[in-house]
Amino acid sequence: MKIGDIIPILGMVNFLLLLFQLSTGLRWIKTPSAVHRKTGITLFIAATIHGALAILFR
């Protein structure tokens, strides 16, 4: 597996995290605010890595 193969996987992870953030923010899924905050931080980190790899390797 090359580093360039990770880019689409991170894109799918970002999409799922974004859907989760939207669902918890609109209260479709009831979670504590700490969970919402931690997944938001995870989304930011994953999106940053995804973007950086996409710029560097595509």
N, C-alpha and C positions, 0 to 999 in steps of 0.2 A: 504494500500500500504506500503510495507516494503522498507527499504533503498536499498536492493539488487535489487528491481524492477526498480530502477532509472537507473541502469547501462546500460541496452540496450537502454533506451530512450536517455541518454547522448551520447551513441555511434552513434545513428542516427542523433542527432543534430550536433555532430562533423563532420560526413560525409557530411551533407548539408552545414555546414560552410566551410569545405574544398573545396567542389565543387564551392561555391561562391567565395572563395579566388582565386582559380585557374582561374575561369572565368573572374574575374576583373583584375587579374594580367596579363593575356594574352590578355586583352582588348576585349574579346568576349562580355562582358557587360560593358558599359561605366558608370563609377561612379567616383565621386571625390576621390582623394587619402585619404581624411579624413575618408570616409566610409570604404575604404579598410583597413585602419589602425585600425579603431575601431572594425571591424569584426575579424581582426587578433588577437587583444587583447582578444576578446570574445572567439575565438577559443582556444587560449592558456589556458585561465581560465577553460573553459569547459573540455578540454582534460586533464588538471591536476586533476580536480575533478573526472573525469571519471576513470583515471588511479589509483588514490588513493583509490577510492571506490572499484574498481576491485581487487586491491591487498588486501584490508582489508576484503572484504566480500565474496570472491570466493575462 
